[in-house]
Structure formats: C-alpha cells, structure tokens
Amino acid sequence: MNYRMLNDEDLLSNLSRSDKAAFEEIYRRYWYKLYCIAYHQIGVKEDSEEIVQDVFLSIWNRRENVEIKVLELYLTLSIKYKVYDFIRSQINYRKYQEHIILKEIDLHFNTDDIVDFSDLSGAVEKVLALLPEKSAAIFRKSRFENQNTKEIAKQLNLSEKAVEYHITKSLRFLKENLKDYSKLN
C-alpha cells in the first residue's frame, strides 16, 4: 500500500489499528511543520525536536483511543500546547533558580553582618560590567527596573526564551562573582 497517496482520514483510521506505516507517513508529512512552530517559539533546536517527538509519541501511545477529526489542526494545537508547557516549566525553573540563589545569598549575610548597601551596589555594578552588554542591560531591566520578560523581549526585539537565558546567565555570574563579598568586608 502506498501510504503517501492516503488522505489524513485514512491514515488516522489505519493508525487506530496500530499500523506503523501509517504513523510513519503522518510523521513524515507533519514533523517539519511542527518543528518550525516549536522552533519559532523556543529558538532552541534540541528542545524543539524533543517537543515534536513528545507530540508524536503521545499520538502513538494513545492511537487506539484518541479521536482526531482534523489531523493537521490537532497536531498544530498539540505542538502549541506542548510549547506553552515547556516555556512555563522553563519560567518556573528560572524562578526556582532565582529563589535558591537569593536564599544562598541571604544565608551568607546573617543579621550580625553589617553590609554597606553602597558597597554591595558598587560590587554588583562592577560584576555587571564584566558581563556582555546585552546580558547586563537585560538584567538591569529585569531586576532594577522591574520589567517582566515579555516587556523586555518586546523592547529588545528578542524572544522571551532569549531574555530568560540572559537573566539566568547573569544571576549565575553574579552568584559566582559575589560569593566572597561578605568575606572581603
């Protein structure tokens, strides 16, 4: 049977009967479109590929029970939801990392330590000056101007993922370069 000649409805019918060749044709027909949607939103090749694989794995695992009326629409919505979940998990992970970093910094400065805010501020500025200009600018907008990721991305014409990357990179760099600050004073 030439699966390339089958329409989506026939492929879905065969898929529901665990026809691997039908699944492979669906994959061949739609993987690139789904990959492009994911990559456009995320901007990371490996993560985009993994999300596409997750969508197809989900279809294969649920092939006997899933009711799909319009395959292309179903796949497009599935990839968009997976991308949304991925971005949300990345944001939550970044917030968790920030929490851990701030908690560690807080542990190093107990109430007995007297920290001169201007000295700390100066130390932070010196460390930020060592960062690439874009990373430092994004960090300042995020932390000093209280702008959210979406606002920064729009202003700088970047993806939200890129903004999150720069913030996370800056936080790690600050943590590493300020860890001895309390010992120096």
C-alpha positions in Angstrom: 0.0 0.0 0.0 1.3 3.4 -0.9 0.7 5.5 2.2 1.8 8.7 0.6 -1.4 8.6 -1.5 -3.7 8.2 1.5 -5.5 11.2 2.9 -5.3 12.1 6.6 -8.6 10.4 7.5 -7.4 7.1 6.0 -4.1 7.4 7.8 -5.9 8.0 11.1 -8.1 5.0 10.5 -5.0 2.8 9.9 -3.2 4.4 12.9 -6.0 3.4 15.2 -5.4 -0.2 14.1 -1.7 0.2 15.2 -0.4 0.5 11.6 3.2 1.6 12.0 3.5 2.6 8.3 0.5 5.0 8.7 2.1 6.5 11.7 5.4 6.9 9.8 3.6 8.7 7.0 1.9 11.0 9.4 5.3 11.7 11.0 6.9 12.3 7.6 4.1 14.6 6.5 3.9 16.8 9.5 7.2 16.7 11.5 8.8 19.6 9.8 5.8 21.9 10.2 5.6 21.1 13.9 9.3 21.5 14.3 9.1 25.0 12.7 6.2 26.0 15.0 8.2 24.9 18.1 11.5 26.4 17.0 9.9 29.7 16.2 8.6 29.9 19.8 11.5 28.4 21.6 14.6 29.1 19.4 16.5 26.0 20.6 16.9 23.2 18.1 17.2 20.3 20.6 14.3 21.4 22.7 12.1 21.9 19.6 13.0 18.5 18.3 12.2 16.9 21.7 8.8 18.6 21.9 7.9 17.3 18.4 8.9 13.8 19.5 6.7 14.1 22.5 3.7 15.1 20.4 4.2 12.1 18.1 4.9 9.7 21.0 1.7 10.8 22.6 -0.3 10.1 19.4 1.3 6.7 19.1 0.7 5.8 22.7 -3.0 6.9 22.5 -3.6 5.7 18.9 -6.4 3.3 19.8 -8.3 5.8 22.0 -7.7 9.3 20.6 -10.4 10.8 18.4 -8.9 13.1 15.9 -11.2 14.9 13.4 -8.7 17.1 11.6 -5.2 15.8 11.8 -3.3 18.9 10.9 -5.3 21.1 13.3 -4.9 18.5 16.1 -1.1 18.4 15.6 -0.8 22.1 15.4 -2.7 22.6 18.6 -0.8 19.8 20.3 2.5 21.3 19.5 1.4 24.8 20.7 0.2 23.3 24.0 3.5 21.4 24.4 5.5 24.6 23.7 3.4 26.5 26.2 4.0 23.8 28.8 7.7 23.9 28.0 8.0 27.6 28.3 6.0 27.6 31.6 8.3 24.9 33.0 11.4 26.9 32.0 10.0 30.0 33.7 9.2 28.0 36.8 12.7 26.5 36.7 14.2 30.0 36.4 12.2 31.3 39.3 13.3 28.3 41.3 16.9 29.0 40.5 16.5 32.7 41.5 14.9 31.6 44.8 17.8 29.2 45.5 20.4 31.9 44.6 18.7 34.5 46.7 18.4 32.1 49.6 22.1 31.3 49.4 23.0 34.9 49.3 20.7 35.5 52.3 22.4 32.7 54.2 25.8 34.3 53.7 24.5 37.6 55.1 23.1 36.9 58.5 21.7 39.6 60.8 25.1 40.0 62.5 26.7 41.1 59.2 26.6 44.8 58.6 26.6 45.3 54.8 27.0 48.7 53.5 24.5 48.9 50.7 26.5 51.3 48.6 29.5 48.9 48.7 27.3 46.0 47.7 25.7 48.1 45.0 29.1 49.0 43.7 30.3 45.4 43.8 27.2 44.4 41.8 27.8 47.1 39.2 31.5 46.0 38.9 30.4 42.4 38.2 27.7 43.5 35.8 30.3 45.5 33.9 32.1 42.2 33.3 29.0 40.7 31.6 28.3 41.1 27.9 26.5 44.4 27.4 23.2 42.8 26.3 23.1 40.4 29.3 23.8 43.3 31.7 21.2 45.5 30.1 18.5 42.8 30.3 19.4 42.0 33.9 19.1 45.7 34.8 15.7 46.0 33.1 14.6 42.8 34.9 15.9 43.5 38.4 16.4 47.2 38.8 13.5 48.5 36.6 11.1 45.6 37.5 10.3 44.9 33.9 8.9 41.4 33.1 10.3 39.1 30.5 7.6 39.9 27.9 8.2 43.6 28.1 12.0 43.2 27.8 11.6 40.9 24.9 9.4 43.3 23.1 11.7 46.3 23.7 14.8 44.5 22.6 13.1 42.5 19.8 14.2 39.2 21.3 12.3 36.0 22.2 11.2 35.6 25.8 13.4 32.5 25.9 16.4 34.6 25.0 15.6 37.1 27.7 15.3 34.3 30.2 18.6 32.9 29.1 20.3 36.3 29.7 18.7 36.7 33.1 19.7 33.2 34.2 23.2 33.7 32.9 23.5 37.0 34.7 22.3 35.5 38.0 24.7 32.7 37.8 27.6 35.1 37.0 26.6 37.4 39.9 26.4 34.5 42.3 29.8 33.2 41.3 31.5 36.6 41.5 29.8 37.9 44.6 30.1 34.7 46.7 33.2 36.0 48.5 31.8 39.5 49.0 30.9 39.0 52.6 34.3 37.6 53.3 36.0 40.6 51.8 34.3 43.1 54.1 
